[in-house]
Amino acid sequence: MLGHLFNKISGAGLILVLIGALLLCFSLQDTVISFKAAKSFDDVLSGDVSAGDHVAGRVPYLLDSFATMQTWTEDRANNSRTPKKTSSRYYILPSGQGCLGLTVHSSNFSPAKNLVDQTYGYFSGGAAPTAELVLDTRVVEMDQELAEMFRQTLREDYGFPDTEIDAMDPPLMAEPRAFGTIRVFCGAGGVLFLLGAVLLVRCWRKASAKSPRVQARAASKTQEAPAAHPSYDPEIR
């Protein structure tokens, strides 16, 4: 029974459906977010932010990092290490609702550090920050482990009372995303899924048509069909 079922399934079609479904699972939610009208980080500063938002533009202010995820590339020739592109630092971003997290990848470590220094200088009476940290992000609920470190930093380093910290639950995180690439993955996933589905349907119909039971049923109907008799119109004289 199971073997007969597998005979009706296109292997290529099944693989295409699985690959397409995987790509869609990875990219569909972010693709939907990417088509939302992007809010600015000034909107975040005023408190207009929630999970599922698309936020893009220049970050105006930035506070200290509260966690780091570091991976390295080692050069044994000179015993040096450089951060991989997958390295990230998690910063505190001021918001009208309190604060939220901001993920910064290694390519933006330098402007993020400059922006933090300039933000504290501005709070101390200096000029407004001019560092260019420009990001295209999605807003999601913060990972549980990061959320604990986030709360602890707000409590111990910034003196936030527990009532204000609890009001931020769940803590939010703005994460940079390559939305253009994600849209390509989503489109490719949709095409592969549909193509695989077509191949599965065609293979199933073709295998079903060759089934002995179906052929026997068709032959039985042919034999049971009444013989056709010629009909004549009366001759008119």
For each residue, the residues with C-beta under 8 A, 3 or more apart:
1: 4 5
2: 5 6
3: 6 7
4: 1 7 8
5: 1 2 8 9
6: 2 3 9
7: 3 4 207
8: 4 5 203 204 207 208
9: 5 6 13 14 200 203 204
10: 13 14 196 199 200 202 203 204
11: 14 15
12: 15 16 196 199
13: 9 10 16 17 195 196 197 198 199 200 202 203
14: 9 10 11 17 18 196 200
15: 11 12 18 19 196
16: 12 13 19 20 192 193 195 196 199
17: 13 14 20 21 192 193 196 197 200
18: 14 15 21 22 196
19: 15 16 22 23 189 192 196
20: 16 17 23 24 188 189 190 191 192 193 194 195 196
21: 17 18 24 25 189 193
22: 18 19 25 26 189
23: 19 20 26 27 185 186 188 189 192
24: 20 21 27 28 186 189 190 193
25: 21 22 28
26: 22 23 185 189
27: 23 24 30 31 182 183 185 186 189
28: 24 25 31 32 186 189
29: 32 33
30: 27 33 34 138 177 179 182 186
31: 27 28 34 35 179 182 183 186
32: 28 29 35 36
33: 29 30 36 52 53 54 138 177 179
34: 30 31 54 177 179 182 183
35: 31 32
36: 32 33 52 53 54
37: 54
38: 54 55 56 57 136
39: 43 44 48 49 53 54 55 56
40: 43 44 55 56 57
41: 44 45 55 57 58 59 60 93
42: 45 46 57 60
43: 39 40 46 48 49 55
44: 39 40 41 47 48 49 55 93 95 96 100 174
45: 41 42 60 61 94 95 96
46: 42 43 96
47: 44 95 96 97
48: 39 43 44 96
49: 39 43 44 53 55 95 97 100 139 172
50: 53 139 172
51: 139 140 141 170 172
52: 33 36 138 139 140
53: 33 36 39 49 50 138 139
54: 33 34 36 37 38 39 137 138 139
55: 38 39 40 41 43 44 49 135 137 138 139 174
56: 38 39 40 135 136 137
57: 38 40 41 42 134 135
58: 41 132 133 134
59: 41 62 93 102 115 133 134 135
60: 41 42 45 129
61: 45 93 94 115 119 122 129
62: 59 91 92 93 94 102 112 115 116 119 133
63: 91 92 93 94 99 116 119 158
64: 91 92 116 153 157
65: 68 89 90 91 92 104 116
66: 90 91 92 101 146 149 150 152 153
67: 89 90 146 149 150
68: 65 87 88 89 90
69: 86 87 88 89 90
70: 83 87
71: 83 84 86 87
72: 81 82 83 84 87
73: 81 82 83 84
74: 80 81
75: 78 79 80 81 82
76: 79
77:
78: 75
79: 75 76
80: 74 75
81: 72 73 74 75
82: 72 73 75
83: 70 71 72 73 87 106 109
84: 71 72 73 87 106
85: 105 106 107
86: 69 71 105 106
87: 68 69 70 71 72 83 84 105 106 109
88: 68 69 103 104 105 106
89: 65 67 68 69 103 104 109 112
90: 65 66 67 68 69 101 102 103 104 146 149 150 173
91: 62 63 64 65 66 101 102 103 104 112 116
92: 62 63 64 65 66 99 100 101 102 150 153 154 158
93: 41 44 59 61 62 63 99 100 101 102 174
94: 45 61 62 63 99
95: 44 45 47 49 98 99 100
96: 44 45 46 47 48
97: 47 49 100 167 168
98: 95 154 160 164 165 167 168
99: 63 92 93 94 95 154 160 168
100: 44 49 92 93 95 97 139 142 168 171 172 173 174
101: 66 90 91 92 93 142 146 150 171 172 173 174
102: 59 62 90 91 92 93 135 137 173 174
103: 88 89 90 91 137 173 174 175 176
104: 65 88 89 90 91 108 109 112 133 135 176
105: 85 86 87 88 108 109 176
106: 83 84 85 86 87 88 109
107: 85
108: 104 105 111 112 133 135 176
109: 83 87 89 104 105 106 112 113
110: 113 114
111: 108 114 115 131 132 133
112: 62 89 91 104 108 109 115 116 133
113: 109 110 116 117
114: 110 111 117 118 131
115: 59 61 62 111 112 118 119 129 131 133
116: 62 63 64 65 91 112 113 119 120
117: 113 114 120 121
118: 114 115 121 122 126 127 128 129 130 131
119: 61 62 63 115 116 122 123 129
120: 116 117 123 124
121: 117 118 124 126 127 129
122: 61 118 119 125 126 127 128 129
123: 119 120
124: 120 121
125: 122
126: 118 121 122
127: 118 121 122 130
128: 118 122
129: 60 61 115 118 119 121 122
130: 118 127
131: 111 114 115 118
132: 58 111
133: 58 59 62 104 108 111 112 115
134: 57 58 59
135: 55 56 57 59 102 104 108 174 176
136: 38 56 176 177 179
137: 54 55 56 102 103 174 175 176 177
138: 30 33 52 53 54 55 174 175 177
139: 49 50 51 52 53 54 55 100 172 173 174 175
140: 51 52 172 173 175
141: 51 170 171 172 173
142: 100 101 146 147 150 170 171 172 173
143: 146 147 173
144: 147 148
145: 148 149
146: 66 67 90 101 142 143 149 150 171 173
147: 142 143 144 150 151 170 171
148: 144 145 151 152
149: 66 67 90 145 146 152 153
150: 66 67 90 92 101 142 146 147 153 154 171
151: 147 148 154 155 165 171
152: 66 148 149 155 156
153: 64 66 92 149 150 156 157 158
154: 92 98 99 150 151 157 158 160 165
155: 151 152 158 159 160 162 165
156: 152 153
157: 64 153 154
158: 63 92 153 154 155
159: 155
160: 98 99 154 155 164 165
161: 164 165
162: 155 165 166
163: 166 167
164: 98 160 161 167 168
165: 98 151 154 155 160 161 162 168 169
166: 162 163 169
167: 97 98 163 164
168: 97 98 99 100 164 165 171 172
169: 165 166
170: 51 141 142 147
171: 100 101 141 142 146 147 150 151 168
172: 49 50 51 100 101 139 140 141 142 168
173: 90 100 101 102 103 139 140 141 142 143 146
174: 44 55 93 100 101 102 103 135 137 138 139
175: 103 137 138 139 140
176: 103 104 105 108 135 136 137
177: 30 33 34 136 137 138 182
178: 181 182
179: 30 31 33 34 136 182 183
180: 183 184
181: 178 184 185
182: 27 30 31 34 177 178 179 185 186
183: 27 31 34 179 180 186 187
184: 180 181 187 188
185: 23 26 27 181 182 188 189
186: 23 24 27 28 30 31 182 183 189 190
187: 183 184 190 191
188: 20 23 184 185 191 192
189: 19 20 21 22 23 24 26 27 28 185 186 192 193
190: 20 24 186 187 193 194
191: 20 187 188 194 195
192: 16 17 19 20 23 188 189 195 196
193: 16 17 20 21 24 189 190 196 197
194: 20 190 191 197 198
195: 13 16 20 191 192 198 199
196: 10 12 13 14 15 16 17 18 19 20 192 193 199 200
197: 13 17 193 194 200 201
198: 13 194 195 201 202
199: 10 12 13 16 195 196 202 203
200: 9 10 13 14 17 196 197 203 204
201: 197 198 204 205
202: 10 13 198 199 205 206
203: 8 9 10 13 199 200 206 207
204: 8 9 10 200 201 207 208
205: 201 202 208 209
206: 202 203 209 210
207: 7 8 203 204 210 211
208: 8 204 205 211 214
209: 205 206 214
210: 206 207 214 215
211: 207 208 214 215
212: 215 216
213: 216 217
214: 208 209 210 211 217 218
215: 210 211 212 218 219
216: 212 213 219 220
217: 213 214 220 221
218: 214 215 221 222
219: 215 216 222 223
220: 216 217 223 224
221: 217 218 224 225
222: 218 219 225
223: 219 220
224: 220 221
225: 221 222
226:
227:
228:
229:
230:
231:
232:
233:
234:
235:
236:
237:
